[in-house]
Amino acid sequence: MLKEDEGQSRSIAAVERAMDVLLHFGRTDQPDLGVTEIATALGLTKAAVHRILTALRSRELITVDPATRRYALGPAAVALGRAYLARTDVRAMAAPELRQLSAQAGETATLSLRRGDARLYVDQVVPDQELRLELSLGIPSALHAGASAKAFLAFLPDFEVETYLERRPLPAITDRTVTDPAKLRKDLAAIRKRGYATSLGERQAGAASVAAPIFDHDGRVVAVLSLAGPASRFRPDADTSASTGLREAAGRISAQLGYRRE
């Protein structure tokens, strides 16, 4: 019985080492790795790493370049990643972050998704305050007005932004809405630089908001988190604590989607 337990322990340890090697490929910035690099990074012998790589290659989780003898993730690993991403639900991922953001800020926390040339709120957590914002879910809104909208537009590729501006007018939703394309371009550049967007009455009079983008594994904006409240109380342009917490929350969700900041 003792020998059987020892054998099981060794088998488990071998599986754990193999998983460590496979996960190391997913965490490194390098497109491929050599045996020595892996052994040094994980504290394993080169012989052990070579055995593990051979086993992983047999299941197409790892491939090797015959000329350089360097290893990279294989098609089976890519298939696993795609299967995970296909089953991810951004709304479910964001739900605990929304609750935490709303509790910390005492304001309404929202999640928005993009649908073509519009974006819409798909979830929100409303604070227990007498004066508060409660937003309508599922209603399309233009991409040029409000923090959540501009957080989408700012992080699109330049050619997509220009295409949007060419085919879409910029109507004034309130007297604070940015309707001049040149000024909007300037605002978007500032948003990209600081990593978040703010709005003071641009989409809804008397409301203030701050929003941060959520990126997927390809670096594309797939959703936006925001905090919104009455402008008489909530001033994210003056107090950066809300934007800091928002960016951290968006970063955690982005990491779950496979995004890695360069």
Secondary structure as GFF3:
##gff-version 3
##sequence-region A 1 262
A	DSSP	alpha_helix	2	27	.	.	.	ID=ss1
A	DSSP	alpha_helix	35	42	.	.	.	ID=ss2
A	DSSP	alpha_helix	46	58	.	.	.	ID=ss3
A	DSSP	beta_strand	62	65	.	.	.	ID=ss4
A	DSSP	beta_strand	70	73	.	.	.	ID=ss5
A	DSSP	alpha_helix	75	86	.	.	.	ID=ss6
A	DSSP	alpha_helix	90	105	.	.	.	ID=ss7
A	DSSP	beta_strand	108	115	.	.	.	ID=ss8
A	DSSP	beta_strand	118	125	.	.	.	ID=ss9
A	DSSP	beta_strand	141	142	.	.	.	ID=ss10
A	DSSP	alpha_helix	147	154	.	.	.	ID=ss11
A	DSSP	alpha_helix	158	167	.	.	.	ID=ss12
A	DSSP	alpha_helix	181	194	.	.	.	ID=ss13
A	DSSP	beta_strand	197	200	.	.	.	ID=ss14
A	DSSP	beta_strand	207	215	.	.	.	ID=ss15
A	DSSP	beta_strand	221	230	.	.	.	ID=ss16
A	DSSP	alpha_helix	241	256	.	.	.	ID=ss17
###
